[in-house]
Amino acid sequence: MADVDIIPKIRCDNCGLTVEKEQRGTGPSRSFHRPGKWGSLKIEGGRSIDSYGMKGRLDFTDLCPSCANAAIDAAAAALKSARREDAE
């Protein structure tokens, strides 16, 4: 009987992009990890209800590179805007 090599996959929590995880090591000591350019996002807000998902926090464990970059750009723009409002 032939050995079957199954490579686990990872799915973006935002857009649903699915890719294979990266393999490290060989033989019985091998392990699989999410790709190095993938990111994650965890934000806890100060209000009890947020407009996105009706939560006071955002928690995305796995984000593909384009979604991770979009999230960090959006957060940076929102924080920059908040600083300008407080200064006036």
C-alpha positions, 0 to 999 in steps of 0.5 A, spaced: 500 500 500 502 506 498 503 512 503 499 518 502 502 525 504 497 529 506 499 537 507 494 541 511 491 547 508 490 554 511 484 559 510 484 566 510 479 568 516 477 574 511 477 573 504 477 565 504 483 564 500 486 557 501 493 555 501 497 549 503 501 550 510 509 550 509 512 544 511 518 544 516 523 538 518 523 531 515 520 524 516 517 523 523 519 530 526 516 534 520 511 540 522 506 544 518 506 552 519 502 558 516 506 561 511 511 566 513 507 572 510 500 571 513 498 575 519 493 575 524 489 581 527 486 582 534 483 589 536 479 590 543 475 596 543 473 600 548 465 600 547 461 594 548 458 593 541 462 594 534 459 595 527 463 589 525 460 583 527 456 586 533 462 585 537 467 590 541 473 586 538 476 583 532 480 577 532 482 574 525 487 568 527 489 567 519 489 573 514 492 572 507 498 577 505 493 582 502 488 582 507 493 583 513 496 589 509 489 592 508 487 591 515 494 594 518 493 600 513 486 601 515 487 601 522 493 606 521 489 611 517 483 610 523 488 612 528 491 617 524 484 620 523 483 620 531 489 623 533 487 629 528 480 630 531 483 630 538 488 635 536 483 640 534 
